[in-house]
Amino acid sequence: MSPSAGVTRNTLRQQIADALRDEVLAGRLPPGREFTVKQIAEQYGVSATPVREALFDLSAQGLLASDQHRGFQVREFTVADYRAMAEARALVVEGLFRNPAEVAVRPEGLASIRRRAAEAVRAAKGGDLDVLIGYDLRFWRELGQFVLNPYIADFLTRLRVQAWVFAVHRLRRDGMDENVLWFGHEELVEAIARGDHEQVHAEMRSYYGHALAWADRLEARETEGNGEGDGEVRADGPSSGPGSAMPPQSPESPGHCA
């Protein structure tokens, strides 16, 4: 295979992965939706190879589940999964900001992050979920560039995407308000810019507390819907949001919001 053919295939692989990720985040590919390599290849009018590679990439990111006989399906994250995501992020961020050597704040990167923060808050207050998801993911991705360990930065970004996959269809179903959406992007970035680690932790506790409160409400609703009364909540599975490394201080959601 010529070098140009390899570049073309890898580019196509990434384009397909990005397009499918966008479909999942937009809620157009709901949890549990099954499809095959052949179906996706026909949909995009491409060969099976880059499609198969893209689907395996998304499976490795935890967005798809694969079955040897049934193909692929959009992963269904439970409330327990969501709690665990938030708890993992809390533990990692807590550790990072206890060790300033792990974070290098570059002034030249702050202007862009401030814009992402402002747009995410504007979208959240306006109830524009598609715009919110896009700016929120960019906000956390660019913030992650301050983290000197690329593996940690990648891990945090992956958790953020998974949290949105969990949240998006629930937010479209139930609507968004201040009890679900978190608006602290701007306060967080300013605390980071000042090097105020105490305030960074306070903002992150607010963020994760908000996520836990939303998870609690989802569990209560699902328990009630299952007729389980006051028994132990099983919801979609084990409890998903953060089981909490940072104690809840104010209600929140996925990394932006839910």
C-alpha positions as a Markdown table, in Angstrom:
| # | Residue | x | y | z |
|---|---|---|---|---|
| 1 | Met | 0.0 | 0.0 | 0.0 |
| 2 | Ser | 1.4 | 3.4 | -0.9 |
| 3 | Pro | 1.9 | 6.0 | 1.8 |
| 4 | Ser | -0.8 | 8.2 | 0.4 |
| 5 | Ala | -3.3 | 5.3 | 0.4 |
| 6 | Gly | -2.5 | 4.8 | 4.1 |
| 7 | Val | -3.0 | 8.4 | 4.9 |
| 8 | Thr | -6.3 | 8.4 | 3.0 |
| 9 | Arg | -7.6 | 5.4 | 4.8 |
| 10 | Asn | -6.6 | 6.7 | 8.2 |
| 11 | Thr | -8.2 | 10.0 | 7.5 |
| 12 | Leu | -11.4 | 8.3 | 6.4 |
| 13 | Arg | -11.3 | 6.1 | 9.5 |
| 14 | Gln | -11.1 | 9.2 | 11.7 |
| 15 | Gln | -13.9 | 11.0 | 9.7 |
| 16 | Ile | -16.2 | 8.0 | 10.1 |
| 17 | Ala | -15.4 | 7.7 | 13.8 |
| 18 | Asp | -16.0 | 11.5 | 14.3 |
| 19 | Ala | -19.3 | 11.3 | 12.4 |
| 20 | Leu | -20.6 | 8.4 | 14.4 |
| 21 | Arg | -19.5 | 10.0 | 17.7 |
| 22 | Asp | -21.4 | 13.1 | 16.7 |
| 23 | Glu | -24.5 | 11.0 | 15.9 |
| 24 | Val | -24.3 | 9.4 | 19.3 |
| 25 | Leu | -23.8 | 12.7 | 21.1 |
| 26 | Ala | -26.7 | 14.3 | 19.2 |
| 27 | Gly | -28.9 | 11.4 | 20.4 |
| 28 | Arg | -29.6 | 10.3 | 16.8 |
| 29 | Leu | -28.0 | 6.9 | 17.6 |
| 30 | Pro | -29.6 | 6.1 | 20.9 |
| 31 | Pro | -28.3 | 3.6 | 23.5 |
| 32 | Gly | -28.9 | 0.0 | 22.5 |
| 33 | Arg | -29.1 | 0.8 | 18.8 |
| 34 | Glu | -27.5 | -2.1 | 16.9 |
| 35 | Phe | -25.7 | -1.9 | 13.5 |
| 36 | Thr | -23.2 | -3.8 | 11.4 |
| 37 | Val | -20.0 | -2.8 | 9.6 |
| 38 | Lys | -21.9 | -3.5 | 6.3 |
| 39 | Gln | -24.7 | -1.1 | 7.2 |
| 40 | Ile | -22.4 | 1.8 | 8.1 |
| 41 | Ala | -20.2 | 1.2 | 5.0 |
| 42 | Glu | -23.3 | 1.4 | 2.8 |
| 43 | Gln | -24.6 | 4.4 | 4.6 |
| 44 | Tyr | -21.3 | 6.3 | 4.0 |
| 45 | Gly | -20.6 | 4.7 | 0.6 |
| 46 | Val | -17.2 | 3.5 | 1.6 |
| 47 | Ser | -15.4 | 0.1 | 2.0 |
| 48 | Ala | -15.7 | -2.0 | 5.1 |
| 49 | Thr | -12.1 | -1.6 | 6.3 |
| 50 | Pro | -12.1 | 2.0 | 7.5 |
| 51 | Val | -15.6 | 1.5 | 8.9 |
| 52 | Arg | -14.5 | -1.5 | 10.9 |
| 53 | Glu | -11.4 | 0.3 | 12.2 |
| 54 | Ala | -13.6 | 3.4 | 13.2 |
| 55 | Leu | -16.0 | 1.2 | 15.0 |
| 56 | Phe | -13.3 | -0.6 | 16.9 |
| 57 | Asp | -11.8 | 2.8 | 17.8 |
| 58 | Leu | -15.2 | 3.9 | 19.3 |
| 59 | Ser | -15.4 | 0.6 | 21.1 |
| 60 | Ala | -12.0 | 1.2 | 22.6 |
| 61 | Gln | -13.3 | 4.6 | 23.8 |
| 62 | Gly | -16.2 | 2.9 | 25.5 |
| 63 | Leu | -18.9 | 4.4 | 23.3 |
| 64 | Leu | -19.8 | 1.2 | 21.5 |
| 65 | Ala | -20.2 | -2.4 | 22.6 |
| 66 | Ser | -19.3 | -5.1 | 20.1 |
| 67 | Asp | -20.6 | -8.7 | 19.7 |
| 68 | Gln | -19.0 | -11.3 | 17.5 |
| 69 | His | -22.4 | -12.3 | 16.1 |
| 70 | Arg | -24.6 | -9.2 | 16.4 |
| 71 | Gly | -22.2 | -6.5 | 15.3 |
| 72 | Phe | -22.0 | -3.2 | 17.3 |
| 73 | Gln | -24.4 | -1.3 | 19.5 |
| 74 | Val | -24.3 | 2.1 | 21.2 |
| 75 | Arg | -23.4 | 1.4 | 24.8 |
| 76 | Glu | -26.0 | 1.9 | 27.4 |
| 77 | Phe | -24.5 | 3.7 | 30.4 |
| 78 | Thr | -26.3 | 3.3 | 33.7 |
| 79 | Val | -26.7 | 5.8 | 36.6 |
| 80 | Ala | -24.1 | 3.8 | 38.4 |
| 81 | Asp | -21.7 | 4.1 | 35.4 |
| 82 | Tyr | -22.3 | 7.9 | 35.5 |
| 83 | Arg | -21.5 | 8.1 | 39.2 |
| 84 | Ala | -18.3 | 6.1 | 38.6 |
| 85 | Met | -17.3 | 8.5 | 35.8 |
| 86 | Ala | -17.7 | 11.5 | 37.9 |
| 87 | Glu | -15.9 | 9.9 | 40.8 |
| 88 | Ala | -13.0 | 9.0 | 38.6 |
| 89 | Arg | -12.7 | 12.6 | 37.3 |
| 90 | Ala | -13.0 | 14.0 | 40.8 |
| 91 | Leu | -10.1 | 11.8 | 42.0 |
| 92 | Val | -7.8 | 12.6 | 39.1 |
| 93 | Val | -8.5 | 16.4 | 39.2 |
| 94 | Glu | -8.1 | 16.4 | 43.0 |
| 95 | Gly | -4.7 | 14.8 | 42.6 |
| 96 | Leu | -3.6 | 17.1 | 39.8 |
| 97 | Phe | -4.3 | 20.3 | 41.6 |
| 98 | Arg | -2.6 | 19.0 | 44.8 |
| 99 | Asn | 0.5 | 18.7 | 42.8 |
| 100 | Pro | 1.1 | 21.9 | 40.8 |
| 101 | Ala | 4.0 | 20.3 | 39.0 |
| 102 | Glu | 1.5 | 18.3 | 37.0 |
| 103 | Val | -0.2 | 21.4 | 35.6 |
| 104 | Ala | 1.3 | 24.1 | 33.4 |
| 105 | Val | -1.1 | 27.0 | 32.8 |
| 106 | Arg | -0.1 | 28.8 | 29.6 |
| 107 | Pro | -1.4 | 32.4 | 29.5 |
| 108 | Glu | -1.6 | 32.2 | 25.7 |
| 109 | Gly | -4.1 | 29.3 | 26.0 |
| 110 | Leu | -6.5 | 31.1 | 28.4 |
| 111 | Ala | -8.1 | 33.4 | 25.9 |
| 112 | Ser | -9.5 | 30.5 | 23.9 |
| 113 | Ile | -10.6 | 28.6 | 27.0 |
| 114 | Arg | -12.4 | 31.7 | 28.3 |
| 115 | Arg | -14.3 | 31.9 | 25.0 |
| 116 | Arg | -15.3 | 28.2 | 25.3 |
| 117 | Ala | -16.4 | 28.8 | 28.8 |
| 118 | Ala | -18.6 | 31.8 | 27.9 |
| 119 | Glu | -20.2 | 30.0 | 25.0 |
| 120 | Ala | -20.9 | 26.9 | 27.0 |
| 121 | Val | -22.6 | 28.9 | 29.7 |
| 122 | Arg | -24.6 | 30.9 | 27.1 |
| 123 | Ala | -25.7 | 27.6 | 25.5 |
| 124 | Ala | -26.6 | 26.1 | 28.8 |
| 125 | Lys | -28.7 | 29.0 | 29.8 |
| 126 | Gly | -30.3 | 29.1 | 26.4 |
| 127 | Gly | -31.1 | 25.4 | 26.5 |
| 128 | Asp | -29.2 | 24.7 | 23.3 |
| 129 | Leu | -28.0 | 21.2 | 24.0 |
| 130 | Asp | -26.1 | 20.6 | 20.7 |
| 131 | Val | -24.1 | 23.8 | 21.0 |
| 132 | Leu | -23.5 | 23.1 | 24.7 |
| 133 | Ile | -22.1 | 19.7 | 24.1 |
| 134 | Gly | -19.7 | 21.0 | 21.5 |
| 135 | Tyr | -18.4 | 23.9 | 23.6 |
| 136 | Asp | -18.3 | 21.9 | 26.8 |
| 137 | Leu | -16.1 | 19.2 | 25.2 |
| 138 | Arg | -13.8 | 21.8 | 23.7 |
| 139 | Phe | -13.6 | 23.6 | 27.0 |
| 140 | Trp | -12.5 | 20.5 | 28.9 |
| 141 | Arg | -10.2 | 19.3 | 26.1 |
| 142 | Glu | -8.4 | 22.6 | 26.0 |
| 143 | Leu | -8.2 | 22.7 | 29.7 |
| 144 | Gly | -6.7 | 19.3 | 29.6 |
| 145 | Gln | -3.8 | 20.6 | 27.5 |
| 146 | Phe | -2.5 | 22.2 | 30.7 |
| 147 | Val | -2.1 | 18.8 | 32.2 |
| 148 | Leu | 1.5 | 17.7 | 31.5 |
| 149 | Asn | 0.7 | 14.0 | 31.5 |
| 150 | Pro | -1.0 | 13.3 | 28.1 |
| 151 | Tyr | -2.4 | 9.9 | 29.3 |
| 152 | Ile | -4.3 | 11.7 | 32.1 |
| 153 | Ala | -5.5 | 14.4 | 29.7 |
| 154 | Asp | -6.8 | 11.7 | 27.3 |
| 155 | Phe | -8.5 | 9.8 | 30.2 |
| 156 | Leu | -10.3 | 12.9 | 31.3 |
| 157 | Thr | -11.5 | 13.7 | 27.8 |
| 158 | Arg | -12.8 | 10.2 | 27.3 |
| 159 | Leu | -14.7 | 10.3 | 30.6 |
| 160 | Arg | -16.3 | 13.6 | 29.5 |
| 161 | Val | -17.5 | 12.2 | 26.2 |
| 162 | Gln | -18.9 | 9.1 | 28.0 |
| 163 | Ala | -20.7 | 11.3 | 30.5 |
| 164 | Trp | -22.4 | 13.1 | 27.6 |
| 165 | Val | -23.4 | 9.9 | 26.0 |
| 166 | Phe | -25.1 | 8.9 | 29.3 |
| 167 | Ala | -26.7 | 12.3 | 29.6 |
| 168 | Val | -27.8 | 13.4 | 26.2 |
| 169 | His | -31.0 | 11.3 | 25.7 |
| 170 | Arg | -32.0 | 11.9 | 29.3 |
| 171 | Leu | -31.7 | 15.7 | 28.8 |
| 172 | Arg | -33.6 | 15.6 | 25.6 |
| 173 | Arg | -36.3 | 13.6 | 27.3 |
| 174 | Asp | -36.6 | 15.6 | 30.5 |
| 175 | Gly | -35.4 | 19.1 | 29.5 |
| 176 | Met | -32.7 | 21.2 | 31.0 |
| 177 | Asp | -32.8 | 23.7 | 33.9 |
| 178 | Glu | -30.6 | 25.0 | 36.7 |
| 179 | Asn | -31.1 | 21.8 | 38.7 |
| 180 | Val | -29.4 | 19.8 | 35.9 |
| 181 | Leu | -27.0 | 22.1 | 34.2 |
| 182 | Trp | -23.8 | 23.4 | 35.7 |
| 183 | Phe | -22.8 | 27.0 | 34.9 |
| 184 | Gly | -19.4 | 27.2 | 36.6 |
| 185 | His | -17.1 | 27.0 | 33.6 |
| 186 | Glu | -16.0 | 30.7 | 33.8 |
| 187 | Glu | -15.4 | 30.7 | 37.6 |
| 188 | Leu | -13.3 | 27.5 | 37.2 |
| 189 | Val | -11.1 | 28.9 | 34.4 |
| 190 | Glu | -10.5 | 32.1 | 36.3 |
| 191 | Ala | -9.5 | 30.2 | 39.5 |
| 192 | Ile | -7.1 | 28.2 | 37.4 |
| 193 | Ala | -5.7 | 31.4 | 35.8 |
| 194 | Arg | -5.1 | 32.9 | 39.2 |
| 195 | Gly | -3.4 | 29.7 | 40.4 |
| 196 | Asp | -6.0 | 29.6 | 43.2 |
| 197 | His | -6.0 | 25.9 | 43.9 |
| 198 | Glu | -8.4 | 26.2 | 46.9 |
| 199 | Gln | -11.0 | 27.9 | 44.6 |
| 200 | Val | -10.3 | 25.3 | 41.9 |
| 201 | His | -11.2 | 22.6 | 44.3 |
| 202 | Ala | -14.3 | 24.5 | 45.4 |
| 203 | Glu | -15.5 | 24.8 | 41.8 |
| 204 | Met | -14.8 | 21.2 | 41.1 |
| 205 | Arg | -16.7 | 20.1 | 44.3 |
| 206 | Ser | -19.6 | 22.2 | 43.0 |
| 207 | Tyr | -19.4 | 20.5 | 39.7 |
| 208 | Tyr | -19.3 | 16.9 | 41.0 |
| 209 | Gly | -21.8 | 17.6 | 43.7 |
| 210 | His | -24.2 | 18.8 | 41.0 |
| 211 | Ala | -23.6 | 15.6 | 39.1 |
| 212 | Leu | -24.3 | 13.4 | 42.1 |
| 213 | Ala | -27.5 | 15.3 | 42.9 |
| 214 | Trp | -28.7 | 14.7 | 39.3 |
| 215 | Ala | -27.8 | 11.0 | 39.6 |
| 216 | Asp | -29.8 | 10.8 | 42.8 |
| 217 | Arg | -32.8 | 12.3 | 41.2 |
| 218 | Leu | -32.5 | 9.9 | 38.2 |
| 219 | Glu | -32.2 | 6.9 | 40.6 |
| 220 | Ala | -35.2 | 8.0 | 42.6 |
| 221 | Arg | -37.3 | 8.4 | 39.5 |
| 222 | Glu | -36.3 | 5.1 | 38.0 |
| 223 | Thr | -36.8 | 3.3 | 41.3 |
| 224 | Glu | -40.3 | 4.8 | 41.6 |
| 225 | Gly | -41.0 | 3.8 | 38.0 |
| 226 | Asn | -39.9 | 0.2 | 38.8 |
| 227 | Gly | -42.2 | 0.1 | 41.8 |
| 228 | Glu | -39.2 | -0.6 | 44.1 |
| 229 | Gly | -40.4 | 1.9 | 46.7 |
| 230 | Asp | -37.7 | 2.6 | 49.3 |
| 231 | Gly | -35.6 | -0.4 | 48.4 |
| 232 | Glu | -32.1 | -0.2 | 47.1 |
| 233 | Val | -31.9 | 1.7 | 43.8 |
| 234 | Arg | -30.7 | -0.4 | 40.8 |
| 235 | Ala | -31.6 | 2.1 | 38.1 |
| 236 | Asp | -29.9 | 1.2 | 34.9 |
| 237 | Gly | -27.3 | -0.8 | 36.7 |
| 238 | Pro | -24.8 | 0.0 | 39.4 |
| 239 | Ser | -24.8 | 3.6 | 40.5 |
| 240 | Ser | -23.2 | 5.6 | 37.8 |
| 241 | Gly | -22.2 | 9.1 | 38.6 |
| 242 | Pro | -19.4 | 9.6 | 41.0 |
| 243 | Gly | -19.6 | 7.6 | 44.0 |
| 244 | Ser | -17.8 | 10.5 | 45.2 |
| 245 | Ala | -14.3 | 11.4 | 45.8 |
| 246 | Met | -15.4 | 15.0 | 46.4 |
| 247 | Pro | -18.4 | 15.4 | 48.7 |
| 248 | Pro | -21.4 | 17.0 | 47.0 |
| 249 | Gln | -21.7 | 20.6 | 47.8 |
| 250 | Ser | -24.1 | 21.8 | 45.1 |
| 251 | Pro | -26.1 | 19.9 | 42.4 |
| 252 | Glu | -24.5 | 19.2 | 39.0 |
| 253 | Ser | -24.2 | 16.9 | 35.9 |
| 254 | Pro | -21.9 | 15.6 | 33.3 |
| 255 | Gly | -19.1 | 18.1 | 33.0 |
| 256 | His | -21.1 | 20.9 | 31.9 |
| 257 | Cys | -24.2 | 20.1 | 33.2 |
| 258 | Ala | -25.8 | 16.9 | 34.1 |
